[in-house]
Amino acid sequence: MTPLALGCLLISIGLYGLLTRRDIVAVLASIEVMLGGAQLLLATYSAGVTQASAAQGITVIVLATVGAEAAVGLALLVALVRRNRTRTDQIEEVRG
């Protein structure tokens, strides 16, 4: 399987999980899979282009975004677990 097909498959799997899952952990994992697929596509693009510095820079930005998303998602998950709400249909309002 080519990296382009694999990246598209990862994005599709992540999108499916994002739209069908109701558990917060599964939704966050689906977002991680989608961002991983996007990063794979960017890395594949940078390998085939002569001016790879732009694509590599975008890949680093995506990697930083994944880290920030994981930190915010974990903080949100901890706040929701304290209220015993881990399903997306149970969330009404999150107050600090």
LODOTOR-567819 format. One line per field, with one value per residue: x, y, z of N, C-alpha, C in turn; residue number from 1. Coordinates in Angstrom, 1 decimal, padded with zeros to 4 digits. Example, Ala and Ser with C-alpha at 12.3 -4.5 7.8 and 13.67 -1.06 7.14 Angstrom:
% LODOTOR-567819
npx c(013.2; 012.8)
npy c(-005.7; -002.2)
npz c(007.8; 007.1)
capx c(012.3; 013.7)
capy c(-004.5; -001.1)
capz c(007.8; 007.1)
cpx c(013.2; 012.9)
cpy c(-003.3; 000.0)
cpz c(007.8; 007.9)
nr c(1; 2)
END
This chain:
% LODOTOR-567819
npx c(000.9; 000.6; 002.1; 000.4; -002.2; -002.4; -002.3; -004.7; -006.5; -006.2; -007.1; -009.8; -010.7; -010.4; -012.2; -014.6; -014.7; -014.9; -017.4; -019.1; -018.7; -019.5; -018.2; -015.9; -013.1; -012.8; -013.5; -011.4; -009.2; -009.9; -009.5; -006.8; -005.9; -006.7; -005.1; -002.6; -002.7; -002.8; -000.3; 001.3; 000.7; 001.7; 004.4; 005.0; 004.6; 006.6; 008.8; 008.8; 009.2; 011.3; 011.8; 011.6; 011.5; 009.3; 007.1; 008.1; 008.3; 005.6; 004.8; 006.1; 004.7; 002.2; 002.8; 003.3; 000.8; -000.7; 000.4; -000.5; -003.2; -003.6; -002.9; -004.8; -007.1; -006.8; -006.9; -009.6; -010.9; -010.2; -011.6; -014.2; -014.5; -014.4; -017.0; -018.4; -019.2; -018.7; -019.6; -020.5; -023.1; -024.0; -022.9; -023.6; -022.8; -019.7; -018.1; -015.7)
npy c(-001.2; 002.2; 005.2; 007.4; 006.3; 005.0; 007.2; 008.5; 006.6; 006.4; 009.0; 008.7; 006.6; 007.9; 010.0; 008.6; 007.4; 009.7; 010.7; 008.6; 007.7; 007.9; 008.1; 010.0; 009.4; 007.8; 009.6; 011.5; 009.8; 009.2; 011.7; 012.0; 009.9; 011.0; 013.3; 012.0; 010.7; 013.0; 014.0; 012.0; 012.2; 014.7; 014.3; 012.4; 014.0; 015.8; 014.3; 013.8; 016.2; 018.8; 021.1; 020.7; 021.9; 023.6; 021.8; 020.1; 021.9; 022.4; 019.9; 019.7; 021.7; 020.5; 018.3; 019.6; 020.7; 018.3; 017.5; 019.6; 019.3; 016.8; 017.4; 019.3; 017.8; 015.8; 017.2; 018.1; 015.7; 014.8; 016.7; 016.1; 013.4; 013.7; 014.7; 012.5; 012.1; 010.8; 010.4; 011.8; 012.6; 013.1; 015.5; 018.7; 021.3; 022.7; 024.0; 026.0)
npz c(000.0; -000.8; 000.6; 000.2; -000.1; 002.3; 004.1; 003.3; 004.0; 006.8; 007.5; 006.7; 008.3; 010.8; 010.6; 010.3; 012.9; 014.4; 013.7; 014.5; 017.0; 020.6; 022.9; 024.8; 024.9; 022.7; 020.6; 020.9; 020.3; 017.6; 016.4; 016.8; 015.1; 012.6; 012.5; 012.4; 010.0; 008.3; 008.8; 007.8; 005.1; 004.6; 005.1; 003.1; 000.9; 001.2; 000.8; -001.9; -003.2; -004.5; -003.1; -000.1; 002.4; 003.1; 003.3; 005.3; 007.4; 007.8; 008.6; 011.1; 012.4; 012.5; 014.1; 016.5; 016.9; 017.3; 019.8; 021.5; 021.2; 022.4; 025.0; 025.8; 025.3; 027.2; 029.6; 029.4; 029.5; 032.0; 033.6; 032.8; 033.7; 036.4; 036.8; 036.2; 033.5; 030.6; 028.0; 024.9; 024.5; 027.0; 027.8; 028.7; 029.6; 030.2; 032.9; 034.4)
capx c(000.0; 001.4; 001.8; -000.7; -003.4; -002.5; -002.7; -006.1; -007.3; -006.2; -008.0; -011.2; -011.0; -010.5; -013.5; -015.7; -014.7; -015.3; -018.8; -020.0; -018.4; -020.0; -017.3; -014.9; -011.8; -012.8; -013.5; -010.0; -008.4; -010.2; -008.9; -005.4; -005.7; -006.8; -003.9; -001.5; -002.9; -002.4; 001.1; 001.9; 000.5; 002.7; 005.8; 005.1; 004.7; 007.9; 009.8; 008.8; 009.3; 012.6; 011.8; 010.9; 011.5; 008.0; 006.3; 008.7; 007.9; 004.2; 004.8; 006.5; 003.5; 001.1; 003.2; 003.1; -000.7; -001.1; 000.7; -001.4; -004.6; -003.6; -002.9; -006.2; -008.1; -006.6; -007.5; -011.0; -011.3; -010.2; -012.7; -015.5; -014.5; -014.8; -018.4; -019.0; -019.8; -017.7; -020.2; -020.7; -024.5; -024.3; -022.3; -024.4; -022.1; -018.5; -017.8; -014.4)
capy c(000.0; 003.4; 006.1; 008.3; 005.6; 004.8; 008.5; 008.8; 005.6; 006.9; 010.1; 008.2; 005.9; 008.9; 010.7; 007.6; 007.3; 011.0; 010.9; 007.6; 007.3; 008.8; 008.1; 011.1; 008.8; 007.3; 010.8; 012.0; 008.9; 009.4; 013.0; 011.7; 009.1; 011.9; 014.1; 011.2; 010.5; 014.2; 014.1; 011.0; 012.8; 015.8; 013.7; 011.8; 015.1; 016.5; 013.4; 013.8; 017.6; 019.2; 022.1; 020.0; 022.6; 024.1; 020.7; 019.7; 022.9; 022.2; 018.6; 020.0; 022.4; 019.5; 017.5; 020.5; 020.7; 017.0; 017.5; 020.5; 018.7; 015.8; 018.0; 019.9; 016.7; 015.1; 018.1; 018.1; 014.4; 014.7; 017.5; 015.4; 012.2; 014.2; 014.8; 011.2; 012.2; 010.4; 010.3; 013.1; 013.0; 013.5; 016.8; 019.8; 022.5; 022.6; 025.2; 025.9)
capz c(000.0; -000.9; 001.7; 000.0; 000.1; 003.7; 004.7; 003.1; 004.7; 008.2; 007.6; 006.6; 009.6; 011.9; 010.3; 010.6; 014.3; 014.9; 013.5; 015.0; 018.5; 021.6; 024.1; 024.7; 024.6; 021.3; 019.8; 020.9; 019.5; 016.2; 016.0; 016.7; 013.9; 011.5; 012.4; 012.0; 008.5; 007.6; 008.9; 006.9; 003.7; 004.4; 005.0; 001.8; -000.1; 001.3; 000.2; -003.4; -003.7; -004.4; -002.0; 001.0; 003.6; 003.4; 003.8; 006.6; 008.4; 008.1; 009.4; 012.5; 013.0; 012.7; 015.3; 017.7; 017.1; 017.9; 021.2; 022.2; 021.2; 023.4; 026.4; 026.0; 025.4; 028.5; 030.6; 029.3; 029.9; 033.5; 034.1; 032.6; 034.5; 037.8; 036.9; 035.7; 032.2; 029.6; 026.7; 024.3; 024.6; 028.4; 028.1; 028.5; 029.7; 030.9; 033.6; 035.1)
cpx c(000.9; 001.1; 000.7; -002.0; -003.5; -002.9; -004.2; -007.0; -007.3; -007.1; -009.5; -011.6; -011.2; -011.8; -014.7; -015.8; -015.2; -016.8; -019.7; -019.8; -019.1; -019.1; -016.2; -013.5; -011.7; -012.8; -012.1; -009.1; -008.6; -009.5; -007.4; -005.0; -005.8; -005.6; -002.7; -001.6; -002.5; -000.9; 001.8; 001.8; 001.5; 004.1; 006.0; 005.3; 006.1; 009.0; 009.9; 009.0; 010.8; 012.8; 011.0; 010.8; 010.1; 007.1; 006.8; 008.3; 006.4; 004.0; 005.1; 005.4; 002.4; 001.5; 003.0; 001.6; -001.2; -000.8; -000.2; -002.8; -004.6; -003.6; -004.2; -007.2; -008.0; -007.2; -009.0; -011.6; -011.3; -011.3; -014.0; -015.6; -014.9; -016.3; -019.2; -019.7; -018.7; -018.3; -020.6; -022.2; -024.9; -023.7; -023.2; -023.6; -020.8; -018.1; -016.5; -014.4)
cpy c(001.2; 004.3; 007.0; 007.6; 005.3; 006.0; 008.8; 007.8; 005.9; 008.0; 009.6; 007.4; 006.8; 009.6; 009.8; 007.5; 008.5; 011.1; 009.8; 007.3; 008.4; 009.0; 009.2; 010.5; 008.4; 008.5; 011.4; 011.1; 009.0; 010.7; 012.7; 010.9; 010.0; 012.7; 013.3; 010.9; 011.8; 014.4; 013.2; 011.5; 013.9; 015.3; 013.0; 012.9; 015.7; 015.6; 013.4; 015.2; 018.0; 020.3; 021.6; 020.8; 023.1; 022.9; 020.1; 020.6; 022.7; 020.9; 018.9; 020.8; 021.4; 018.7; 018.3; 020.6; 019.5; 017.0; 018.4; 020.0; 017.6; 016.3; 018.6; 018.8; 016.0; 015.9; 018.1; 016.8; 014.2; 015.5; 016.8; 014.1; 012.6; 014.4; 013.6; 011.3; 012.0; 010.2; 011.6; 013.6; 013.4; 014.9; 017.9; 021.1; 022.2; 023.9; 024.9; 025.8)
cpz c(000.0; 000.2; 001.5; 000.3; 001.6; 004.5; 004.5; 003.9; 006.2; 008.4; 007.6; 007.8; 010.7; 011.8; 010.7; 012.2; 015.0; 014.8; 014.1; 016.5; 019.4; 022.8; 023.8; 024.3; 023.2; 020.3; 019.7; 020.1; 018.0; 015.6; 015.9; 015.5; 012.6; 011.4; 012.0; 010.5; 007.8; 007.7; 008.0; 005.4; 003.5; 004.3; 003.7; 000.7; 000.0; 000.8; -001.3; -004.0; -003.5; -003.3; -000.8; 002.3; 004.0; 004.0; 005.1; 007.7; 008.8; 008.9; 010.8; 013.2; 013.3; 014.0; 016.5; 018.0; 017.8; 019.4; 022.0; 022.3; 022.3; 024.8; 026.7; 026.2; 026.7; 029.6; 030.6; 029.8; 031.4; 034.1; 033.9; 033.5; 035.9; 037.9; 036.4; 034.4; 031.1; 028.2; 026.2; 024.4; 026.0; 028.7; 027.8; 028.5; 030.5; 031.5; 034.3; 036.5)
nr c(1; 2; 3; 4; 5; 6; 7; 8; 9; 10; 11; 12; 13; 14; 15; 16; 17; 18; 19; 20; 21; 22; 23; 24; 25; 26; 27; 28; 29; 30; 31; 32; 33; 34; 35; 36; 37; 38; 39; 40; 41; 42; 43; 44; 45; 46; 47; 48; 49; 50; 51; 52; 53; 54; 55; 56; 57; 58; 59; 60; 61; 62; 63; 64; 65; 66; 67; 68; 69; 70; 71; 72; 73; 74; 75; 76; 77; 78; 79; 80; 81; 82; 83; 84; 85; 86; 87; 88; 89; 90; 91; 92; 93; 94; 95; 96)
END
